[in-house]
Amino acid sequence: MVLLKKLYQIYLNGKIDLENNGIYQWTDNYPTISIIENDLRKNVLYTLKSNQKIIGAINISEEQEAKYESIKWEFNNSKVLVIHRLVIDPKYQKKGYAQN
């Protein structure tokens, strides 16, 4: 439960930072605690640590949004991994963590 609360706070901080920069990609309560908990349960949520402290998270899974079906992909018949909910705690942004 402590991990879940830490992750939720990082996502909340990230959402506030996005909004402060005029980016309203994550609306209302998204991502919710239950979404993050579900990601953890499915083992599709990965964390980034610096000095043993969680500073970011990402969902990497085979799940795709329905609207992706209308896109003409280069490899239509292959299994793919999709990135969802990438976040870096604003205190650690602009240091290249999301690039590596």
C-alpha positions as CSV (number, residue, x, y, z in Angstrom):
1,M,0.0,0.0,0.0
2,V,2.9,2.4,0.7
3,L,4.2,1.8,-2.9
4,L,0.8,2.5,-4.3
5,K,0.5,5.8,-2.4
6,K,4.0,6.8,-3.5
7,L,3.3,6.1,-7.2
8,Y,-0.1,7.9,-7.0
9,Q,1.7,11.0,-5.6
10,I,4.2,10.9,-8.4
11,Y,1.4,10.7,-11.0
12,L,-0.5,13.5,-9.2
13,N,2.7,15.7,-9.2
14,G,3.2,14.9,-12.9
15,K,-0.4,15.8,-13.7
16,I,-0.1,19.1,-11.9
17,D,3.1,19.9,-13.7
18,L,1.6,19.1,-17.1
19,E,-1.4,21.4,-16.3
20,N,0.9,24.2,-15.1
21,N,2.6,23.9,-18.5
22,G,-0.8,24.1,-20.4
23,I,-0.9,20.3,-21.1
24,Y,-4.2,18.8,-20.2
25,Q,-3.6,15.2,-21.4
26,W,-4.5,13.6,-18.0
27,T,-8.0,14.8,-17.2
28,D,-10.1,14.6,-14.1
29,N,-8.7,12.0,-11.7
30,Y,-6.7,10.1,-14.4
31,P,-4.7,8.1,-13.6
32,T,-6.7,6.8,-10.7
33,I,-5.3,4.8,-7.8
34,S,-7.3,1.8,-9.1
35,I,-5.6,2.1,-12.5
36,I,-2.2,2.2,-10.9
37,E,-3.1,-0.7,-8.6
38,N,-4.3,-2.7,-11.6
39,D,-1.0,-2.0,-13.4
40,L,0.9,-3.3,-10.4
41,R,-1.3,-6.4,-10.2
42,K,-0.8,-7.2,-13.9
43,N,3.0,-6.6,-13.6
44,V,3.0,-4.0,-16.3
45,L,4.1,-1.1,-14.2
46,Y,7.8,-0.4,-14.1
47,T,9.5,2.1,-11.8
48,L,12.6,4.2,-12.1
49,K,14.7,4.7,-9.1
50,S,17.5,7.2,-8.2
51,N,19.4,6.6,-5.0
52,Q,16.8,3.9,-4.0
53,K,13.9,6.5,-4.3
54,I,11.2,6.0,-6.9
55,I,11.2,9.0,-9.2
56,G,9.2,7.7,-12.2
57,A,6.9,5.0,-13.6
58,I,5.7,3.6,-16.8
59,N,3.1,1.1,-18.0
60,I,4.5,-1.2,-20.8
61,S,1.9,-3.7,-22.0
62,E,0.3,-5.3,-25.0
63,E,-2.9,-3.5,-24.3
64,Q,-3.9,-1.0,-27.0
65,E,-6.6,1.6,-27.1
66,A,-9.4,0.7,-29.5
67,K,-8.7,3.8,-31.6
68,Y,-5.2,2.4,-32.4
69,E,-7.0,-0.3,-34.6
70,S,-7.7,2.3,-37.3
71,I,-4.0,3.2,-37.6
72,K,-2.1,1.5,-40.5
73,W,0.9,0.1,-38.7
74,E,4.0,-1.1,-40.5
75,F,3.8,-4.5,-38.8
76,N,0.1,-5.3,-38.4
77,N,0.4,-9.0,-37.4
78,S,3.1,-8.7,-34.8
79,K,2.7,-8.5,-31.1
80,V,3.6,-5.1,-29.9
81,L,4.3,-3.4,-26.6
82,V,2.6,-0.1,-25.9
83,I,3.8,2.7,-23.5
84,H,1.2,4.2,-21.3
85,R,1.3,6.6,-18.4
86,L,5.0,7.6,-18.5
87,V,5.7,9.9,-15.6
88,I,8.9,11.4,-14.0
89,D,8.5,13.3,-10.8
90,P,8.8,17.0,-11.7
91,K,11.6,17.4,-9.2
92,Y,13.7,15.0,-11.4
93,Q,12.6,16.2,-14.8
94,K,15.0,17.7,-17.4
95,K,17.8,15.3,-16.3
96,G,17.3,12.8,-19.2
97,Y,15.7,10.0,-17.1
98,A,12.9,9.4,-19.6
99,Q,15.4,9.2,-22.5
100,N,17.4,6.2,-21.2
